[in-house]
Structure formats: structure tokens, C-alpha cells
Amino acid sequence: MKKALLFFAIILINSTLFSQEFKREKYNFNADWKLKTGDFENAEWPVFDDAAWRKVTLPHAYNQEEAFEKDIDHHSTSIVWYRKKFKLPKGIKDKKIFLEFDGMRQGGVVYVNGQKVGLHENGVMAFGFDISKIVKPFPEENTVALRIDNDWKYRQVETNATYQWNNVNFNANYGGIPKNVFLHITDKLYQTLPLYSKLKTTGVYIYPSNIDIKAETATINAETEIRNEYGSAKTVEYNVVIEDLDGKKIASFSGEKTTILHNETKIIKANNLVKGLHFWSWGYGYLYTVKTILKVDGKIIDEVSTKTGFRKTEFKNGEIWLNDRVI
């Protein structure tokens, strides 16, 4: 009887561990922000009193109400602060945590829990920061704060140059955070994010080659930048799964196993000829889901889904060709 109970307990523990296996997550980080125009001392600190600040959901330019009220050369410019409090999900420990911003206007400093994590001054590009060592685990509260300046004549701290596309004739100056924000949680061996600005990483790249429109075939190539932040080397298996518009698997293939050292970043590849493809075209925006999967010792440790279409483009004889047809 005791052996039976022990056997049942082992099964229960294993089942619980399996059901609690870590899965990479991407969270929409747009809700529950607060903003206020003007500059405020110590507004980056978690204890700063923002009770009277305006509640907003991103994307939200602080001066967006002026879009149909003023000519773009009269859009307001100012210092503006954004703040958000959040808690990590339960059970997240010793993982990688990233913040992704699709953009801010014009230049700004990002703080997490009172610590400066970086400066971004591009005004257009997406960027990201690794905040793994700064965030506090559940149930503790975290605070993100941004101080942003959208002055038309903003000069970059790093170069003292103005932004070359800052033209009052066509580039509307919607200041603050007029784009989406995301929070990513990954394993310590992971596929990087396509955020070269600040993170210096390239992420996943899916593309076709050897395209044959009539035969409806192409070689589908998958290239993924991966990074290992475990304390030892890991041997990684790289699998690729392609699903059609209805979620049906149409192809799967693998790359060679590779060993990645501690704190090493490298690109791994896989490719295969895929038949029966629907090629993206005007009026026919067919998209596939390509899943790139990392396994260690047969266990999935990371998976990224990329939504993409495949097409053939050429420029010849003064004409633009799409899928062997002149546009």
C-alpha cells in the first residue's frame, strides 16, 4: 500500500511539474499608464506621488488631441513623463525579462524601479531593454517611468545632432509614446528579439529562395539568433514548423544540433523545400505562421511564432514584377 501511494505521489509530482513547464510569453503592456506634461524632480522613483496624473492606454501621444485642431508646425512640444506600475506573473524566477517599445517621440530616458536602464533618441525605431536584473518577482510591485522630450529642435545627447526627419512640413510631432509597448519573458537560453536598437539583437529571419511560381514551391529558410545565459554550455536542437492560414501544419524540418557556450550569441539555420505554397500577392495577402523551436535534451525551452508571407519580386527592363507578373 505504501509503495502504491509513493508511486502515485511521484506521478502527481511529475504531472504537476510538466503542467507548470515554462513557456515564453509576450504581454501587451499598453494598459494602466499615467502621464503628465512638464518636468518633475524624482518622478522616476517608485514612491513618487502620481495619483493626480492622467490615466491613459497606449499608444497615446500626449498632444494627439491637436491632430485636427492645429497645423503640424504648431503641435505642442514639451517634456512629458509616463509612469506604469506592474507585477510579474507568479512563478517567474531566474528568467529573462525584456521591455519592447515600438517607438517614442523624440528622445527619452527609461527608468525601472528608479534605475536608469537606457536612453533612446531616434524618434521612429523600435527599441528594447533587458531589465532582468532590475525587476522584482511577484508579489512585489515594479515601476516603469519615462521622461520624454519632443522638442522640434531636440539634439541627441550622444551626437549633439538634430533628427534629420524633423521637418515641420510633413512630420507631425506627436510626442510621448504614440506606439505599442510589450513585456517579454523568456528562458535563459532564448531566441533574441529583433531589436537592434539598444539590445543589438536581430531575432528571427524567415525568407524564401529558389522560388518556382508555377510549381508552387520554394526553399523556406529560417535563421535565428540565439543566446545562452546559463552558467554552462548547452546543446540545442533547432526545429521549424510551418502552418497555413487555417493553422494546419504543411511542413516541418530541422537544422543541425549546435553547442552554444555560456554567454555566447550565435545564429543557427535550417531550410527545406516546401510544396503547395500560396504566394502573397495584391488582393491575396496569404500569410503563414512559422514556428522556430529550441530544444535541449528533447525538451522545448523556447518557441517563437512569425507571421509572414512568401513572394517573388524582380526589377527588370524598367518594370516591377511580382510572382512572375508585371505590376
ABEGO torsion letter per residue (X at the ends): XAAAAAAAAAAAAAAAAAAABBBBBBBBAABGBBBBBEBBBGAABAABBAAABBBBBOBBBAAAAAAAABBAAABBBBBBBBBBBBBBBBGBBGBBBBBBBAEBOABBBBBBGGBBAEBBAAGABBBBBBAAAABBBOABBBBBBBBBBABAABBBAAAGBBBAABBAAABBBBBEBABBBBBBBBBABBBBBBBABGAGBAEBBBBBBGBBAAAGBBBBBBBBBBBBABABBBBBBBBBBBBBAAGBBABBBBBBBBBBBBGBBBBBBBBBBBBGBBBBBBGBBBBBBBBBBBBBGGBBABBBBBBBBBBBBBBBGGBBBBGGBBX
